[in-house]
């Protein structure tokens, strides 16, 4: 059970004699870092009485844990519109437009998705850090999933590490792409002398992308990509390596005559809700600039 800051669990027979911290770590995938945070102050109770997490519980006892202490945002909120696709006590999913940076940086200190989301929370008298589960490039559109709590973030970080997150992209590549479907599996590394550009390299990290051709046109192909790993610029680099870069992707040699940004959109995102234990599936419609090219 969960309500804003409190997690509760009734210990089962198999939990008998186990330390509470081990139950949280092994059964609910609480990170060691989060467990250490919980240990500071009175944040855990058995049947309503304060306990230390090295306490060994008994079947039938109710463990209650404060999993979100008071947290302040370090990002300035702005009153900008956001397109909310999904929201509950733990997560917020928004449809990011192309051209917007996810997180403030020296080049884009304001007007970012983070500024807008923090402003949205402030309008509801809420204060929380901005914790995106994963980022997408400034000129990529689509779903950005944001954790509302430290617990939510570390739970999905665990799922990401186990390749349990489902992320599907739609994109338009140069030329007529063949075969109809398959897998890109070339490793990806940072290009020597660059802080941004990636390249296919045998010395790189493993990278796998499933691809499927949805429709072929005279000069380009509309495709679906499913990420099996999450390397920076993974789809962009794999498309370049195939000889069919994304339209509008000037960093990786894409044709700029049809669209002025990489033709890539995060269209769906799925994960297992850590408390409800159901699969959550989120979708974002294709934006107008891409829709015009494929309809």
N, C-alpha and C positions, 0 to 999 in steps of 0.2 A: 504494500500500500504506500501511496506517496501523496503528500500535499505540500507543495512549495519547498519546504526545507526538511521534511521528516520522512525517513524510510523506516518501515516496520516489517518484521518477518517473524513468523511463529516457527520456532525450532522444531525440526522433525527428529524422528528416532535416529536417523543416521548422523545427526549433528551432536548427539549425546557425547559429552566429554571433550568435545573439540573447542579450542580457543575461538572466541568470537571473531578475532581478526582473521583467522584462517578460514572461517565460514564466509566472511565478506570477500576475502581474496579469491578463494577457490570456487565458490558457488556463484557469487555475483560479480566477480572480476573487478572488484575494487582495486585500484592501483595501490602500491605500497605508499606512494606519496600522499594519496588521499587519506589512507588509513592514518598516516602520521598527523595529518591536519585534524582528523577527528579526535585524535588522542589529546590535542591541546584543549584544555577546558573540559567542562562536563557535557559531553556530546553523545554519550551512549548510556542506555538504560535497559535493564532486564526487569520486566513486569513493573515498570515505573520507578525503579530504584537505580541510581547511578552506579555504573560498574566500569572497571577498566577493561580494555579490549583483550587482555590476556586471560580474562575470566573464562572458565569452561561452563557452558550452559547445559541445560537439561531439556529434553523433549517437552514441548508444550509451553515453554516460556516464550514470552514475546520480547524480541530484541527491537529496540527503537534507537535510531541513529539520526542525529542532525547532520545532513550531508551538504548543507549550504549555509555557511556563516555569512555575516554581513560582508558584502563585497562592493567596492566602488569602481566606477568606470574611469579610465584615464583618457578616454576619447571624448572630445567635445560633441555633444549632440546637436543635430541640425533638423529643422522642420522641413524635411524633403519627403516626397511621396515614396512609398515602397509597395511593391506588388507581392502581397503575402499569399503563398500557396498552401501553407500548412502551419499550424501552431498548436502546441499543447503546453503543459507545465515545464517540459524539459527542452523542447526544440522549437525553432522558428525556421521555416524555409521560405526564401524569397526568390523571385524571378529577377535576376540582375540584368539590366539593359547593357548592350555593348557600349564601350567607351567609358564605363565607370570602374574605377579601381576598387578592389575589395577593402583594402586596409590603407590608412594614411601612410604616406612616405614623404620624402623631401621634395619630390616633384609634384605630388598630389596630396597636399596636407589637409585639404577640405573637399567636400562634395563627394566623399567616398561612400560606399555601401555601409561601412562601419559608422560613419557620422549619422547617416540616415536611420540606421537601426537603433543606435543609442538614443537619438531624438525621439523615436517612436516609443521606446521604453520610458523615457522621461515624461512623455505625455500621459503615461499611465501611472506616474509616480513610482516607477521602478528604477533601481540602479543595479547594474550588473556589467561585468566586463564583456567585451565583444570576443566571442570564441567561435570562429568558423571551423567547421569540421574539416573542410578542404577548401582551397581557393581556386578560382578560375581566373584566367588572364583578363586584363582590362578590356580587350576587344573580343573576348568570348562572352556570349550571352548565356542566360539560363540559370539553373538552380544553384543556389548557395545555401547549404544547411548550416545552421548556427546553433550551438549548444547554449542553453540558458544558465546552466550550472556547471561547476567543476566536475561533479559526478557524471553528468550527461556527456561532457566532452571526453572524459577518460574512458567511458563505456564504449563510445563509438571509435575512439582511437584503438581500443582493443579489437573491435570488429574489423577495422581497417587493416590492422596487423595480421589478422587471420583471413584476409581477402573475403570478408563477409558482406561488404557493402556493394550494392549494385549501382553502377553509374553508366548510363547510356547517353551517347552524344549523337547528334545529327550534324552532318557536314557536307560541303560541296567541294569536290576536288577537280583539278584541271584534267581535261581529256576524258576519254571513255575508258573506265577502269574495268579490268578483268583480272581474276575470275569473279564469279558472282559472290562468293564468300570465302572466308579463310581467316588466317591469323598472322599478324605481324609479330615477330618474336626477336627482333634485333635489339641487343643491349644499347643503352643510351648513356652518354657521358657529356660532361661540360666541355665545350670546345676550348682548346688551349688558347690562352690569351684573352678569353671573354668571360664576363661575369653573368651573361644572359643566355647566349646561344648554346644549344645542345646539338649533339651529332651522334650518329650511329657509330659505335666503336666497340671492338672486342674487349676493351678494358672497362667498358661501362657497366652500369647496373642492369640486371635482368628487367626486361620490359615486354609485356604481352598485351596486344590489342586485338580483339576479334573485330572483323569487318564484314559488312554485307552491303551489296549494291541494291539500292531501292529503286533507282530509275536512272537511265542513261539519256543524255541529251547530246546535241551535236558537238559541243565544246567542253562539256563537263558532266560529272556524275554525282548524283545525290546518294549519300551513303550513311549507314548507321555504324557506329563504333561502340564497342563495349570494353571498358577498361578492366583488365585482370590485374594490373599493377597501377601504381599512381606516380609515375615519374613526371618531372616538370617538362611541359611541352610535348608529352608523349605522343599524342595523336598527330600533332603538327610535324614532329620529326619523322615518325613512321610514314606519314604520307609523302613527305619530301623524299625519303629513302626509297619509296616505291616508284618514284618518277612522276607522281601525281600530287603535287603540293596542294594544299587548300587554297581555293580562290581567295584573293585579297590578303594573303599572308606574306607581306613584304619581307619579313625576317627570314623566311624559308623559301623564297623564290616563287611565291604564288602570283598568278595573273591578277593585275589590279584593275583591269578594264570593266569588270562586272560589279565589283563591290570593293569598298575602301577599308575593309577590316577582314580578319580571317573569318571565313564562312564556317563557323563552328558554334554549336549551341548544346548546352547540357540539358537534355530533354527529359530525363527521368532519373530518379534517385530512390533507392530502396535500402532499408536497414531493419534490423530486428529491434523493436522497442525494448529497452533494457528492463522495464518494469512491467509493461503489459504483456511482454513475450509474444507479440504478434508482429507480423511483417508489415511495415509501413511503406507504401508506394506513393511517390510524389511525381507529378508530371508538370512540365512547363510547355505551353504552346510555342510553335515555331514563330519567331519574330517576323515582322513584315518584310524586312530586307532580304531574308532568306526565302520566305514564302513566294515572293515575286519571281524568284529565279527557278522555282520548281513547279509552278502552277501555270 
